[in-house]
């Protein structure tokens, strides 16, 4: 009888184990084709068992059962693990939009070719813009005619031709000035030369007239040191033109003064009737 009871127990245990396909305590390792049985519920993963079943009933027994061991589909509790995906904030600023630069409409500009010829310049004169030449010329006309009036002779008129000739020669002298002045080799016009301080009030006409103290009206004739004066007051002269240029280098403090006269004076044979005594 004892043997029969043992056999019945053995057979019933075998059948039960076969039906559940060897249910046992779980190895805590998820296996494909197996589910977890805990507290009358089925779970696909051990994590679900731990967080759901064991959380409710810590003493609940857990078994692993093959999914195809029964025709009845086990009720499986599926829990989706919430996964929070946090996008790492990027410190990179969005790329700045690049403004499209409109290409300028193509225009055809004629190419200008400039040929520059460089010459070696030894000295340089100050351009006429450095002087108020018009003002200087008016001053020279005024001073000259003041002295001519004193001697009772007609006033001189300005001559553009004489002014141009005087200016050209003044610039020539300024370029080569070495402390002395040479008269123009062209003897077509009468001529007075002088230097005056640049930027100062000119007194060349006064200095020319100052030679009058050397002239002897009782004995008319030429002698050294009176030529500027006699040309200044020469009665038959009717036109005047003056030019001015600044010297260069160590002489740059000087202005070169050239005044030309027409008709020219200082004819020794005619000096008596052209250089008159001043009015009292």
C-alpha positions as CSV (number, residue, x, y, z in Angstrom):
1,X,0.0,0.0,0.0
2,X,2.8,2.3,0.8
3,X,4.4,1.6,-2.5
4,X,1.1,2.3,-4.4
5,X,0.8,5.7,-2.7
6,X,4.3,6.6,-3.7
7,X,3.7,5.7,-7.3
8,X,0.5,7.7,-7.4
9,X,2.4,10.7,-6.0
10,X,5.2,10.3,-8.4
11,X,2.9,10.0,-11.4
12,X,0.8,13.0,-10.5
13,X,3.9,15.1,-9.9
14,X,5.3,14.0,-13.3
15,X,2.1,14.9,-15.1
16,X,1.9,18.3,-13.4
17,X,5.5,19.1,-14.1
18,X,5.0,18.1,-17.7
19,X,1.9,20.4,-18.1
20,X,3.8,23.4,-16.8
21,X,6.9,22.3,-18.6
22,X,9.1,22.1,-15.5
23,X,8.0,25.2,-13.7
24,X,10.7,26.3,-11.3
25,X,12.1,29.3,-9.6
26,X,13.3,31.8,-12.1
27,X,17.0,32.3,-12.9
28,X,16.3,36.0,-13.3
29,X,17.5,35.7,-17.0
30,X,15.0,36.6,-19.7
31,X,14.7,33.8,-22.3
32,X,13.0,33.9,-25.7
33,X,9.8,31.7,-25.7
34,X,9.4,31.8,-21.9
35,X,7.3,33.9,-19.7
36,X,7.3,34.6,-16.0
37,X,4.4,33.4,-13.8
38,X,3.9,35.4,-10.6
39,X,0.8,35.8,-8.4
40,X,-1.5,34.4,-11.2
41,X,-0.1,36.8,-13.8
42,X,2.3,36.4,-16.6
43,X,5.2,38.7,-17.5
44,X,7.6,38.9,-20.4
45,X,10.6,40.2,-18.4
46,X,12.0,39.9,-15.0
47,X,12.1,43.7,-14.6
48,X,8.2,43.6,-15.0
49,X,8.0,40.9,-12.3
50,X,10.2,42.9,-9.9
51,X,8.5,46.3,-10.5
52,X,4.9,45.0,-10.7
53,X,4.3,41.6,-9.0
54,X,6.9,41.8,-6.3
55,X,6.0,45.4,-5.6
56,X,2.5,44.2,-4.8
57,X,3.3,40.9,-3.1
58,X,7.0,40.5,-2.1
59,X,6.4,36.9,-1.0
60,X,4.8,35.8,-4.3
61,X,6.6,32.8,-5.9
62,X,7.8,33.3,-9.5
63,X,8.1,30.5,-12.1
64,X,9.2,30.4,-15.7
65,X,6.8,28.6,-18.1
66,X,7.2,27.9,-21.8
67,X,4.8,29.9,-23.8
68,X,3.7,26.9,-26.0
69,X,3.2,24.5,-23.1
70,X,-0.6,25.1,-23.1
71,X,-3.2,25.8,-25.7
72,X,-4.6,28.5,-23.6
73,X,-2.8,31.7,-24.3
74,X,-1.6,33.0,-21.0
75,X,-2.6,36.4,-19.9
76,X,0.5,38.4,-20.1
77,X,0.8,41.7,-18.4
78,X,3.0,43.9,-20.5
79,X,4.4,47.1,-19.1
80,X,6.2,49.5,-21.2
81,X,9.1,51.0,-19.5
82,X,8.8,54.7,-19.8
83,X,11.9,56.0,-21.4
84,X,12.5,59.7,-21.2
85,X,14.8,60.9,-23.9
86,X,16.3,64.2,-23.1
87,X,17.8,66.0,-26.0
88,X,21.0,67.5,-25.0
89,X,20.7,71.2,-25.4
90,X,23.1,72.4,-27.9
91,X,25.0,75.6,-27.2
92,X,25.5,76.0,-30.9
93,X,23.5,78.9,-32.1
94,X,21.6,78.4,-35.3
95,X,23.7,79.5,-38.2
96,X,23.1,83.1,-39.1
97,X,21.4,83.6,-42.4
98,X,23.8,85.0,-44.8
99,X,22.4,87.9,-46.7
100,X,22.9,87.4,-50.3
101,X,24.8,90.3,-51.8
102,X,23.4,91.4,-55.0
103,X,26.0,91.5,-57.6
104,X,26.3,95.0,-59.0
105,X,25.2,95.2,-62.6
106,X,28.3,95.1,-64.7
107,X,29.1,98.3,-66.3
108,X,31.7,99.0,-68.9
109,X,34.0,101.7,-67.8
110,X,36.4,102.8,-70.4
111,X,40.0,102.2,-69.3
112,X,41.9,105.4,-69.0
113,X,45.6,105.0,-69.6
114,X,47.7,107.8,-68.1
115,X,51.3,108.1,-69.2
116,X,53.4,109.9,-66.6
117,X,56.8,111.2,-67.6
118,X,59.0,111.8,-64.6
119,X,61.7,114.3,-65.1
120,X,64.5,115.1,-62.8
121,X,63.8,118.4,-61.3
122,X,66.7,120.2,-59.7
123,X,64.7,123.1,-58.2
124,X,61.1,123.8,-57.9
125,X,59.3,127.1,-57.9
126,X,56.2,127.8,-55.8
127,X,53.1,127.7,-58.0
128,X,51.4,131.0,-58.7
129,X,48.6,130.0,-56.3
130,X,51.1,130.6,-53.4
131,X,50.9,134.3,-54.4
132,X,48.1,136.6,-54.8
133,X,49.6,137.7,-58.1
134,X,46.8,139.9,-59.1
135,X,47.0,141.8,-55.8
136,X,50.8,142.2,-56.2
137,X,50.5,143.5,-59.7
138,X,47.9,146.1,-58.7
139,X,50.2,147.2,-55.9
140,X,53.1,147.6,-58.3
141,X,51.0,149.5,-60.7
142,X,49.8,151.8,-58.0
143,X,53.3,152.5,-56.5
144,X,54.8,153.0,-60.0
145,X,52.1,155.4,-61.2
146,X,52.3,157.3,-57.9
147,X,55.9,158.1,-58.6
148,X,55.3,158.9,-62.2
149,X,52.6,161.3,-61.2
150,X,55.1,163.0,-59.0
151,X,57.3,163.6,-62.0
152,X,54.4,164.8,-64.2
153,X,54.5,161.9,-66.7
154,X,51.5,159.7,-67.9
155,X,50.4,156.7,-65.9
156,X,51.3,153.2,-67.2
157,X,48.7,150.8,-68.4
158,X,48.8,147.0,-67.6
159,X,49.7,144.8,-70.5
160,X,48.8,141.0,-70.5
161,X,51.6,140.5,-73.0
162,X,54.2,142.1,-70.7
163,X,52.7,140.3,-67.7
164,X,53.1,136.9,-69.4
165,X,56.7,137.6,-70.5
166,X,57.6,138.9,-67.0
167,X,56.1,135.9,-65.3
168,X,57.9,133.4,-67.5
169,X,61.2,135.1,-66.8
170,X,60.6,135.4,-63.1
171,X,60.0,131.6,-62.9
172,X,63.2,131.0,-64.9
173,X,65.2,133.1,-62.6
174,X,63.7,131.5,-59.5
175,X,64.7,128.0,-60.6
176,X,68.3,129.0,-61.0
177,X,68.7,131.8,-58.4
178,X,72.1,131.8,-56.7
179,X,72.0,135.1,-55.0
180,X,72.2,137.4,-58.0
181,X,70.0,138.4,-60.9
182,X,70.8,138.6,-64.7
183,X,68.7,140.6,-67.1
184,X,66.8,138.9,-69.9
185,X,68.8,138.5,-73.1
186,X,65.7,139.6,-75.0
187,X,66.1,143.3,-75.1
188,X,62.7,144.0,-76.7
189,X,61.3,145.4,-73.4
190,X,62.7,147.6,-70.7
191,X,63.2,145.7,-67.4
192,X,63.6,146.1,-63.7
193,X,64.6,143.2,-61.4
194,X,64.5,142.8,-57.7
195,X,64.2,140.3,-54.8
196,X,61.7,140.8,-51.9
197,X,61.0,138.8,-48.8
198,X,58.4,136.1,-49.4
199,X,55.2,136.6,-47.4
200,X,56.2,140.2,-46.5
201,X,55.1,143.5,-47.9
202,X,57.1,144.2,-51.0
203,X,59.0,147.4,-51.3
204,X,60.8,146.9,-54.6
205,X,59.2,149.9,-56.3
206,X,60.3,152.2,-53.3
207,X,63.8,150.9,-53.6
208,X,63.9,151.5,-57.3
209,X,62.8,155.0,-56.8
210,X,65.3,155.6,-54.0
211,X,68.0,155.7,-56.7
212,X,66.6,159.1,-57.7
213,X,68.9,160.7,-55.0
214,X,71.9,159.8,-57.3
215,X,70.4,161.5,-60.4
216,X,71.7,165.0,-61.3
217,X,69.0,166.9,-63.2
218,X,71.5,169.6,-63.9
219,X,73.7,167.2,-65.8
220,X,71.3,164.6,-67.3
221,X,73.0,161.4,-68.3
222,X,73.5,157.8,-67.2
223,X,75.7,156.6,-64.4
224,X,75.8,153.4,-62.3
225,X,73.0,152.9,-59.8
226,X,70.2,154.9,-61.4
227,X,68.8,152.6,-64.1
228,X,65.8,151.3,-62.1
229,X,64.7,154.8,-61.3
230,X,65.1,156.2,-64.8
231,X,63.1,153.3,-66.3
232,X,60.4,153.7,-63.6
233,X,59.7,157.4,-64.5
234,X,60.6,157.2,-68.3
235,X,58.1,159.5,-69.9
236,X,57.6,157.7,-73.2
237,X,56.9,154.3,-71.6
238,X,53.2,153.5,-71.7
239,X,52.8,149.9,-70.6
240,X,53.9,147.7,-67.7
241,X,53.7,144.0,-66.8
242,X,55.1,142.3,-63.7
243,X,55.7,138.7,-62.7
244,X,56.6,137.0,-59.4
245,X,58.1,133.6,-58.4
246,X,59.6,132.2,-55.2
247,X,63.2,131.1,-55.2
248,X,64.1,127.6,-54.0
249,X,66.5,125.9,-51.6
250,X,68.4,128.2,-49.2
251,X,67.0,131.2,-51.0
252,X,63.3,130.2,-50.6
253,X,62.7,133.2,-48.3
254,X,63.0,135.4,-51.4
255,X,60.5,136.3,-54.2
256,X,61.9,137.1,-57.6
257,X,60.3,140.3,-59.1
258,X,60.4,141.0,-62.8
259,X,58.7,144.1,-64.3
260,X,58.8,144.7,-68.0
261,X,58.1,148.0,-69.8
262,X,57.1,149.1,-73.3
263,X,58.4,151.1,-75.1
264,X,61.7,150.5,-73.3
265,X,63.5,153.4,-71.6
266,X,67.0,154.2,-70.6
267,X,68.0,155.5,-74.1
268,X,71.0,157.7,-73.2
269,X,70.3,160.0,-76.1
270,X,66.8,160.7,-74.9
271,X,67.3,160.7,-71.1
272,X,66.9,164.5,-70.6
273,X,63.4,164.7,-72.2
274,X,62.2,161.5,-70.5
275,X,63.5,161.9,-66.9
276,X,61.8,165.0,-65.6
277,X,62.2,166.9,-62.3
278,X,59.6,166.0,-59.7
279,X,56.9,168.5,-59.0
280,X,57.4,170.8,-56.0
